[in-house]
Every structure is written in C-alpha cells, then in structure tokens.
Amino acid sequence: MNTDWKATFTATFGAPASAVSAEIWAEVYGDDYPAELDTYSFVTRTDLHRIATEARLEPGGRLADIGCGRGGPGLWVAARTYATLTGVDIAETALASARRRAEAMDVEAAEFHVGSFADTGLDDASFDAVMSVDALLFAPDKQRACAEFARILAPGGRLLVTTWDFDGQPENRPPQVPDHRPLLESAGFEVLSYEETPDWRARQQRTAELSLERVADLAAESGADPAQLRASIELVLRNQELMTRRVLVIARV
Ligand SMILES: C[S@@+](CC[C@H](N)C(=O)[O-])C[C@H]1O[C@@H](n2cnc3c(N)ncnc32)[C@H](O)[C@@H]1O
C-alpha cells in the first residue's frame, strides 16, 4: 500500500479533534497529557517543558515547528518563551485549525504555511530554534529533512525533535532509520542529547489497546468503517514492535 499522507492528514485535520482519543490519552498519560492543546501525537507536558527549556530562545526569538499539525505544541513553546512562531505542515486543514488556536491562545506573532520536511519554503538561516513533534516519521527522506533543518537554522541555532528509531521497515510507512544521529551529524549538527522519553513504549501500547477496546466509539465518532479502523490500529501495534526508542533529540548547528 502506498499512502498519500497529504490526503490522509488533510482528511484527519478536516474533522474535529477526536473526543474519544482525548479520553484515551488522558487515561494513559494522566496529568502529563496536554489536553488543552488538541495534540495529535504522544507529546507530553514533560516533553514540552524540555523543548521550551532546551530551545534557549530569547524573547522575540524565532521558532519554527515542522509537521506542526493543529499547532498546539509550537504555540505552547512560543507562548512560554515569548518567541515568534512559524508552523509548517503538509495539511492546510491542520493550519486552519492552528491559526484559530493561535488566536485563542493569544499568540499574535504566529504564522502557518503549507510545506514539507523536504521543502519548508522558509528562508536560509532564519530561525533560532526548530522543533518537530512526532512527525519526522512521515518524512520520506530523513537525510533531506535534516539538511532542511540545518538550512533554515541560524548559526548556533537549536533543533528539538521527538521521533522514533526503528529496527526494520514498518508496514505502510515511509522508510525509517535505526539511529538519527549519523544523519544529523552529516547535515552539520552537533547532537547535544539523544534521550529516550519516559515510559514511551508502555504508554503507546496501552493507548493502542484502549483504542481497540473503544473501536466502536471511535468509528461512530468519525464515521469510519469499524473493521478498517480496527485493522489500522492493529497495524500501529505491529509497527510499534519495530520501534526501538522514542527519542527527544537536542542538537545544535
Ligand atoms: C502525528 S502528527 C503530529 C502533529 C503535531 N506535531 C502534534 O504534535 O500534534 C504528524 C504531522 O506531520 C505532518 N506531516 C506528515 N508528513 C509530512 C511532511 N512530509 N512534511 C511536513 N509535515 C508532514 C502531518 O500532516 C501531521 O500534522
């Protein structure tokens, strides 16, 4: 199967955020789940605090969030650090939602553009920090994505990424890598920290198991075919077995 990720995410973000998924994440992650941000990822408050601290942004600093989805993580970090935010995603429907969120969160210095990991459309050396939350998995060419991160960062700028290393090729996903450090280093980064995020495997496993238990509710909410939805959750479970770690990468260019 060759998924058109732009079409898939455009459809996902064209619908309201799933209340059932939010209940599942809240049950699994407890207070660490940033419910108010409508995230579409496994990001935690712990991750967000770490990203905001390690971005080392001054007030008015320039932050980019690539694969920003509905914008919550980037807006949270921008609000906390008084940075300006540029969000990029392949799905315009996600960006429409991110623009509404920026208004609701009162983050005035935020803009959102369609672009990709391969071609963000952003200027050379124009950011002090670049973040990306649980999205690099979908980049078809991870080396190219690392080169694009390096291109848009100003000298000394910082990269903060959460993503997964894989031992093998997951089904129906773009090519993955066993370790992102060699790619980052060959793109010119110094990797400052490559840390596994707390309890990631058990939490993701529990999230998928609860999704299977509540597949009827999820299907009713989205109008999806329950059998197809079950198959896609089972695929997530199989692919999770190939993940060796969920990492939070901190690097400097
Ligand atoms: C799991 S979601 C994470 C969204 C957001 N970062 C969050 O934490 O809520 C993955 C995101 O990556 C985006 N994406 C997928 N392929 C992409 C690509 N090639 N370039 C940029 N973004 C992409 C999707 O549209 C989606 O918003």
Residues whose N, C-alpha, C, O or C-beta is under 5 A from the ligand:
A	BS01	LIG	W5 F9 D38 T39 Y40 S41 V43 G67 C68 G69 P73 V88 D89 I90 A91 A94 G115 S116 F117 V133 D134 A135 F138 A139
